[in-house]
Structure formats: C-alpha cells, structure tokens
Amino acid sequence: MPVWPRSLQGQLLLAIAVALLIAQGVSAALIYRAQAERREAALVSAAAFRLTGGEGRDRPGPIARGERMGLRVGASSPQFAGEARDTRAEIALADILTREGVAFDRVVVLDRPLARDAYARDWLARNHDRVVRRMHEPPSELVVAALRRTDGQWLSARVVVPPGERRLLRSLLLQALFTYAVLIGAVALVLRRITRPLAALTRRMERFAGTRDGSEPLAVEGPDDVRRLIAAHNALETRIATLLDEKDVMLGAIGHDLKTPLAALRVRIENVEDDAERGKMAATIEDINRSLDDILSLARVGRPSDPLEPTELGALAAAVVEEYEDQGKPVTIAEGPRIVLHARATWLRRGLRNLIDNALRYGQRARVSLVREGGMAVIRIEDDGPGIPADEIVRMLEPFTRLEGSRNSATGGAGLGLTLARAVAEQHGGALRLANRRDGTGLIASVSLPLV
C-alpha cells in the first residue's frame, strides 16, 4: 500500500513535513550537543575549582545549580574496574589545573550513577528531600580526581549532576511540535486556497466531459495564477459548448434537407414499372437513410437529451434479442445475473442492435450473454464469422472503416456500427472491446459498463 499521497496538497505537505523533520532533527542534535558540552564544561570547572582549593567555601559556581559532596583524599584512584572514563572532560580538567599552577601526574573524570557509589548513596540518603525531590528525577554524579605530584595521593571531588537531559529533550520536542503546528498549519491554509479551486475545476471538467453542459461558468477564485486558469477554462468551455450547439443545428438541418428529397424519391420510384429495378432503388434509399441515421446518432451521442434511469441490463438485452427472434433470426441469449445500473436505455438498445447486426451480417448468428466481472457489467456478443485480423481490431472501431473480403462494401453499411456502439459505451463510462475467439471461429464484442 503506497504511503505517498496522490493529491497535490498531500504531497506538498508531506514534502514540507519531511524537510522540516530533517532540519529540526539536525538543529536539535546541534543544540543538544552544544548544551551538553556547556553543561559538562561548567561541571568540570566547578569541580576543578574545588580541587584547586575552593572546597572550603560554599560557592554557587557555574555547576548548573548542582549539589556538592566533600573532597576525599586516598591512595588509590576512585575509578571502578571496567568503568569508562570521559577523556574529553579529562583534557579540559588538565588544562584548567595547568593554568591554575596545580602540580599533578594524572587526572580522572567519571560519570557514574549515584547508586554505584557508597559514599554518594550515604550523602544522598541524608539530603534526599533537598536534592531528589527538587530535581524530580534521580540525579547522577560526576567524579573528578587528580593524582597530586607532591605526595602521590588522589584528591577527588564529587558533584551531583542535575538531570537536565530529559528537560532539554522535552524542551526541544515541544519547540519542534510548535514549529510543526505553525508552519504546517500556515502551509495547509495556503495550499487549501490553491487546491480548492483546482479541485472545483477538475470536477467541472469531468462533468463537462460527460454532459457537455457549459451553461454556468465556474466561479473564479484563488491566487491570481489559478484565477487566470479558471477564467481561461470558462472561455474555452463556452466556446466548445457554442460549437457543439452549432454542430447540432447544422446536423439537424442536414438531416431535414436530405431526408425530405429521399422521401420524395421513395414516392416517385413507385411509378417504376420494373419490379426488380424498383426494388434496387428502394434498397438504395433505405441504405442512405440508415447511413444518415447512424451519422446523426453518432454526432448526437455525446450530448444525449434523455436522462439516466435505473435499467436492468438482463431485461434490456432480452428485449432486444426478442425483436430478432420474432423476425426468425438466429439470435440467442444466455441466462445471466440481475444487474441494475443507471443508464440511457434507448442508446444502449441502439448500440446492442448494432453489435448484433454486425454479428449476423458477418458471423451468421449471434449469442448474447451478460456477466459481472469485478465492478463492471459485461455484455458479450459472439458470432461464428471469420473474425478480424489482430492488427486491424483497433482500426475497426474508427468511423467509416470496413475490412476487405467478407466485410466489404457489398455487405452493406457505412462502417459506423462499431463506432456508434463504442461511443454509447463510453457515454456510460464504459468501453467496447473486440477480440477473436481462441478457437479462431468468430469474434467477441464486449461492452463493459461500470456498476457505480
């Protein structure tokens, strides 16, 4: 499952959030490191002050308000077996002692929990209320020791280290959350001002693609660039709608002007005495009328006037098949599921008739079936003809296209049947697909319609 958002707003917000996370992480790491170094330097300086003779005075000192324990002198190093030393702090301590003129052979700096130090545990037990409760968390201790060159004794000082790491991390986390909330909120508002009119524009274009209705222009809103885009779209949509209206008017006029003389010719041929000649003339006029009807239907399929209505596909297909059965034509239908969807029944019947006519004309018989495949309802029409060469299938869906041989002009038709059926399927959000049967004995035309 992809985690990358698909919308423009989601992608920009995610990109900004990731960039901000990286920047905040780097910044927090640098701040934390600098704070830790300053804190460690302050503690080492305070402990060095005590080692150099300041242990007898209760000086607040730069030790981050840490608590002090007394100096101790011993013959052995205060380091436990296996305990790690802070070499960086030791270098700083040695530098301080050298500047103060203290003679020493070695220095040791240890950062250990108070629970591991018996002396520190006793001191903590005596000062529990004053130290632990005020700090709200268990502290640790910093042990600083120097081997004196004068007498070979170890002089060590212990400093209670306040638990500042958690407070620092909590402060950095709250700062990061606040920055996230402010920045992401501001960016989200700006992106919403951009993407909301873009989303409205997308919905309008999708609706216009289905209905060709450009009567109400889209409201112009958003930033200047988006406003110009919406204004340009409104102008383009209005122009397209005007051209479509002009096309309908022109086609209506052409249909009227052509059908009127054709009707007059149909009447006049009745005076032809030769029956065979009269029959040929009548068939020619009928071919012209059918071709004209197909052309006008194909031109109007993109702007249907009838509304979408709940339609039971099985009953619709059975009614069309029954028309052919009444005429004694070899058309059958297989029993299928009950599928109801919103459709324009008149157009579906027209597209289905065209496919059945093609099957009968080129394949001698037609077998109709209805199945449900995923989220699609599929109507299949199979015939027993020669099929279509694989490299010609796509071309056959284009207007005025016919194959040579068994599908030549002598069989009749203007090459608009498949094109009109495809346009009807696409009008309903579906598709028409042609495929040869695997046994090579016919063609399968499949009309796929979405169920939602």
LOMI-363979 format. One record per residue (C-alpha): residue number from 1; x negated, y, z; residue in three letters. Coordinates in steps of 0.5 Angstrom, whole numbers, plus 500, padded with zeros to 3 digits. Each point is the difference from the previous one (the first is absolute). Example, Ala and Ser with C-alpha at 12.3 -4.5 7.8 and 13.67 -1.06 7.14 Angstrom:
  tivo    X    Y    Z  base
     1  475  491  516   ALA
     2  498  507  498   SER
END
This chain:
  tivo    X    Y    Z  base
     1  500  500  500   MET
     2  497  507  498   PRO
     3  499  505  505   VAL
     4  498  505  495   TRP
     5  507  505  500   PRO
     6  503  501  493   ARG
     7  502  507  501   SER
     8  496  506  499   LEU
     9  502  502  507   GLN
    10  498  494  503   GLY
    11  493  499  496   GLN
    12  498  507  502   LEU
    13  502  500  507   LEU
    14  496  493  500   LEU
    15  494  503  497   ALA
    16  500  506  505   ILE
    17  501  496  506   ALA
    18  494  495  498   VAL
    19  496  506  498   ALA
    20  502  503  507   LEU
    21  499  494  504   LEU
    22  492  499  497   ILE
    23  499  508  501   ALA
    24  503  499  507   GLN
    25  496  494  502   GLY
    26  493  503  498   VAL
    27  502  506  503   SER
    28  502  496  507   ALA
    29  494  496  499   ALA
    30  495  506  500   LEU
    31  504  504  505   ILE
    32  500  494  505   TYR
    33  492  498  498   ARG
    34  499  508  502   ALA
    35  504  500  506   GLN
    36  496  493  503   ALA
    37  494  503  498   GLU
    38  501  506  504   ARG
    39  503  497  506   ARG
    40  494  495  500   GLU
    41  495  506  500   ALA
    42  504  503  506   ALA
    43  500  494  504   LEU
    44  492  499  499   VAL
    45  499  507  501   SER
    46  503  500  507   ALA
    47  497  493  502   ALA
    48  493  503  498   ALA
    49  502  506  504   PHE
    50  501  495  506   ARG
    51  493  496  498   LEU
    52  496  507  500   THR
    53  502  502  507   GLY
    54  507  502  500   GLY
    55  503  494  503   GLU
    56  501  504  507   GLY
    57  505  505  497   ARG
    58  507  500  498   ASP
    59  499  503  494   ARG
    60  506  499  495   PRO
    61  495  500  494   GLY
    62  502  498  493   PRO
    63  502  493  501   ILE
    64  508  501  498   ALA
    65  502  500  507   ARG
    66  497  493  501   GLY
    67  499  497  507   GLU
    68  493  499  503   ARG
    69  497  495  504   MET
    70  494  501  504   GLY
    71  493  499  498   LEU
    72  497  493  501   ARG
    73  492  498  500   VAL
    74  498  493  499   GLY
    75  494  496  498   ALA
    76  504  496  494   SER
    77  504  503  494   SER
    78  507  501  501   PRO
    79  501  496  493   GLN
    80  504  493  501   PHE
    81  498  494  496   ALA
    82  503  501  493   GLY
    83  502  507  501   GLU
    84  500  504  494   ALA
    85  496  507  500   ARG
    86  502  507  497   ASP
    87  494  501  496   THR
    88  502  507  497   ARG
    89  502  502  507   ALA
    90  493  498  503   GLU
    91  497  504  495   ILE
    92  504  506  502   ALA
    93  498  499  507   LEU
    94  493  499  499   ALA
    95  500  507  496   ASP
    96  503  503  506   ILE
    97  496  497  505   LEU
    98  494  502  496   THR
    99  502  507  499   ARG
   100  501  501  508   GLU
   101  493  497  501   GLY
   102  502  493  503   VAL
   103  495  495  500   ALA
   104  503  493  498   PHE
   105  498  494  497   ASP
   106  507  497  497   ARG
   107  507  502  500   VAL
   108  506  496  500   VAL
   109  507  502  498   VAL
   110  506  495  501   LEU
   111  508  501  499   ASP
   112  503  495  504   ARG
   113  507  499  504   PRO
   114  500  501  507   LEU
   115  503  493  501   ALA
   116  493  497  499   ARG
   117  496  505  505   ASP
   118  501  498  507   ALA
   119  497  507  502   TYR
   120  505  503  496   ALA
   121  506  496  502   ARG
   122  499  502  507   ASP
   123  500  507  498   TRP
   124  506  499  496   LEU
   125  504  497  506   ALA
   126  498  506  504   ARG
   127  502  505  495   ASN
   128  506  496  496   HIS
   129  505  506  502   ASP
   130  496  505  498   ARG
   131  497  497  493   VAL
   132  504  495  497   VAL
   133  507  503  501   ARG
   134  498  507  498   ARG
   135  497  496  494   MET
   136  506  496  498   HIS
   137  495  494  498   GLU
   138  495  496  502   PRO
   139  493  504  499   PRO
   140  493  497  498   SER
   141  493  502  503   GLU
   142  494  503  496   LEU
   143  494  497  504   VAL
   144  494  505  499   VAL
   145  493  497  502   ALA
   146  493  503  500   ALA
   147  493  496  502   LEU
   148  496  505  503   ARG
   149  493  500  499   ARG
   150  498  503  507   THR
   151  502  494  504   ASP
   152  502  495  495   GLY
   153  508  500  503   GLN
   154  506  500  496   TRP
   155  504  506  501   LEU
   156  507  499  498   SER
   157  507  504  500   ALA
   158  507  498  498   ARG
   159  505  505  497   VAL
   160  507  498  500   VAL
   161  502  501  492   VAL
   162  507  502  499   PRO
   163  505  496  496   PRO
   164  500  505  494   GLY
   165  500  496  494   GLU
   166  507  498  501   ARG
   167  502  507  501   ARG
   168  496  502  494   LEU
   169  503  495  495   LEU
   170  507  502  503   ARG
   171  499  507  498   SER
   172  497  498  493   LEU
   173  506  496  499   LEU
   174  505  505  502   LEU
   175  497  505  495   GLN
   176  500  495  495   ALA
   177  507  499  501   LEU
   178  502  507  500   PHE
   179  496  502  494   THR
   180  503  494  496   TYR
   181  507  502  502   ALA
   182  499  508  498   VAL
   183  496  498  493   LEU
   184  505  494  498   ILE
   185  506  504  502   GLY
   186  498  506  496   ALA
   187  498  496  494   VAL
   188  506  496  500   ALA
   189  504  506  500   LEU
   190  496  503  494   VAL
   191  501  493  497   LEU
   192  507  500  501   ARG
   193  501  506  497   ARG
   194  497  498  494   ILE
   195  502  493  499   THR
   196  508  501  502   ARG
   197  501  504  493   PRO
   198  496  495  497   LEU
   199  504  494  502   ALA
   200  506  504  498   ALA
   201  497  501  493   LEU
   202  499  492  500   THR
   203  507  499  502   ARG
   204  503  505  495   ARG
   205  495  497  494   MET
   206  502  493  502   GLU
   207  508  502  500   ARG
   208  499  504  493   PHE
   209  497  494  497   ALA
   210  506  496  502   GLY
   211  505  505  499   THR
   212  497  505  495   ARG
   213  504  505  504   ASP
   214  497  507  501   GLY
   215  506  504  502   SER
   216  497  502  507   GLU
   217  493  502  500   PRO
   218  495  498  505   LEU
   219  499  506  506   ALA
   220  493  503  499   VAL
   221  497  500  507   GLU
   222  493  498  503   GLY
   223  493  503  498   PRO
   224  499  504  494   ASP
   225  497  494  496   ASP
   226  506  496  502   VAL
   227  505  505  498   ARG
   228  497  501  493   ARG
   229  500  493  499   LEU
   230  507  499  502   ILE
   231  502  506  496   ALA
   232  497  497  494   ALA
   233  503  494  501   HIS
   234  507  503  501   ASN
   235  499  504  493   ALA
   236  498  493  497   LEU
   237  506  496  503   GLU
   238  504  506  497   THR
   239  497  499  493   ARG
   240  501  493  500   ILE
   241  507  500  502   ALA
   242  501  505  495   THR
   243  497  496  494   LEU
   244  504  494  503   LEU
   245  506  503  499   ASP
   246  499  503  493   GLU
   247  498  493  498   LYS
   248  507  497  503   ASP
   249  503  506  496   VAL
   250  496  498  494   MET
   251  502  493  500   LEU
   252  507  501  501   GLY
   253  500  504  494   ALA
   254  496  495  496   ILE
   255  505  494  502   GLY
   256  506  504  499   HIS
   257  497  502  493   ASP
   258  498  493  498   LEU
   259  506  496  502   LYS
   260  505  505  497   THR
   261  498  498  493   PRO
   262  498  493  502   LEU
   263  508  499  502   ALA
   264  502  504  493   ALA
   265  495  495  496   LEU
   266  504  494  504   ARG
   267  506  502  498   VAL
   268  498  501  493   ARG
   269  497  493  499   ILE
   270  507  497  501   GLU
   271  501  502  493   ASN
   272  495  496  497   VAL
   273  503  494  497   GLU
   274  494  495  500   ASP
   275  500  497  507   ASP
   276  493  498  500   ALA
   277  498  507  499   GLU
   278  505  503  505   ARG
   279  497  495  505   GLY
   280  493  502  499   LYS
   281  502  508  500   MET
   282  504  499  507   ALA
   283  494  496  503   ALA
   284  495  505  498   THR
   285  504  505  503   ILE
   286  501  496  506   GLU
   287  492  500  501   ASP
   288  500  507  499   ILE
   289  505  501  506   ASN
   290  496  495  504   ARG
   291  494  503  499   SER
   292  503  507  501   LEU
   293  503  498  507   ASP
   294  493  497  502   ASP
   295  496  506  498   ILE
   296  505  505  504   LEU
   297  501  495  506   SER
   298  492  500  500   LEU
   299  500  507  500   ALA
   300  505  501  506   ARG
   301  498  494  504   VAL
   302  495  505  504   GLY
   303  506  504  502   ARG
   304  506  496  502   PRO
   305  506  503  502   SER
   306  503  494  504   ASP
   307  498  500  507   PRO
   308  497  494  503   LEU
   309  505  495  503   GLU
   310  500  493  504   PRO
   311  499  495  495   THR
   312  500  492  501   GLU
   313  495  498  495   LEU
   314  502  493  499   GLY
   315  507  502  498   ALA
   316  498  505  495   LEU
   317  496  495  497   ALA
   318  505  495  500   ALA
   319  505  505  497   ALA
   320  495  502  494   VAL
   321  499  492  499   VAL
   322  507  499  500   GLU
   323  501  505  494   GLU
   324  495  496  496   TYR
   325  504  493  502   GLU
   326  506  503  498   ASP
   327  497  501  493   GLN
   328  498  493  500   GLY
   329  492  502  500   LYS
   330  495  495  504   PRO
   331  499  505  506   VAL
   332  500  496  507   THR
   333  499  503  507   ILE
   334  497  496  506   ALA
   335  503  501  507   GLU
   336  496  505  504   GLY
   337  500  503  507   PRO
   338  504  506  501   ARG
   339  496  506  499   ILE
   340  504  507  501   VAL
   341  496  507  499   LEU
   342  502  507  498   HIS
   343  499  500  492   ALA
   344  504  503  494   ARG
   345  504  494  498   ALA
   346  501  503  493   THR
   347  493  501  498   TRP
   348  498  493  503   LEU
   349  505  497  496   ARG
   350  497  503  494   ARG
   351  493  498  501   GLY
   352  502  493  501   LEU
   353  504  500  494   ARG
   354  494  502  496   ASN
   355  496  495  503   LEU
   356  505  494  499   ILE
   357  501  503  493   ASP
   358  492  499  498   ASN
   359  500  493  503   ALA
   360  506  498  496   LEU
   361  497  503  494   ARG
   362  493  497  500   TYR
   363  501  494  505   GLY
   364  507  497  498   GLN
   365  502  500  507   ARG
   366  500  504  507   ALA
   367  499  497  507   ARG
   368  501  506  505   VAL
   369  498  499  508   SER
   370  500  504  506   LEU
   371  495  499  506   VAL
   372  497  504  506   ARG
   373  492  501  500   GLU
   374  498  504  506   GLY
   375  503  507  500   GLY
   376  502  499  492   MET
   377  506  497  497   ALA
   378  498  497  493   VAL
   379  505  499  494   ILE
   380  497  495  495   ARG
   381  502  499  493   ILE
   382  497  494  497   GLU
   383  500  497  493   ASP
   384  498  495  495   ASP
   385  496  504  495   GLY
   386  493  500  498   PRO
   387  498  506  505   GLY
   388  496  506  499   ILE
   389  492  500  499   PRO
   390  497  502  507   ALA
   391  496  506  496   ASP
   392  507  502  498   GLU
   393  504  500  506   ILE
   394  499  507  502   VAL
   395  501  503  494   ARG
   396  507  497  499   MET
   397  502  504  506   LEU
   398  499  506  495   GLU
   399  505  503  496   PRO
   400  502  498  493   PHE
   401  495  494  501   THR
   402  501  493  497   ARG
   403  496  494  498   LEU
   404  499  497  493   GLU
   405  502  493  499   GLY
   406  506  498  504   SER
   407  501  507  503   ARG
   408  500  504  493   ASN
   409  505  505  498   SER
   410  504  495  496   ALA
   411  503  498  507   THR
   412  503  507  501   GLY
   413  499  505  506   GLY
   414  496  506  500   ALA
   415  495  498  505   GLY
   416  503  503  506   LEU
   417  503  495  504   GLY
   418  494  498  505   LEU
   419  498  508  500   THR
   420  507  501  503   LEU
   421  500  494  505   ALA
   422  493  503  502   ARG
   423  503  507  501   ALA
   424  506  497  504   VAL
   425  496  496  505   ALA
   426  495  506  501   GLU
   427  506  504  501   GLN
   428  502  496  506   HIS
   429  493  500  503   GLY
   430  498  493  497   GLY
   431  496  497  494   ALA
   432  501  496  494   LEU
   433  495  495  498   ARG
   434  499  495  494   LEU
   435  497  493  501   ALA
   436  499  494  496   ASN
   437  503  493  503   ARG
   438  494  496  502   ARG
   439  502  494  495   ASP
   440  500  505  494   GLY
   441  507  499  498   THR
   442  503  507  502   GLY
   443  500  507  503   LEU
   444  502  502  507   ILE
   445  502  507  501   ALA
   446  500  502  508   SER
   447  504  506  502   VAL
   448  497  502  507   SER
   449  504  504  505   LEU
   450  499  503  507   PRO
   451  504  498  505   LEU
   452  500  506  504   VAL
END
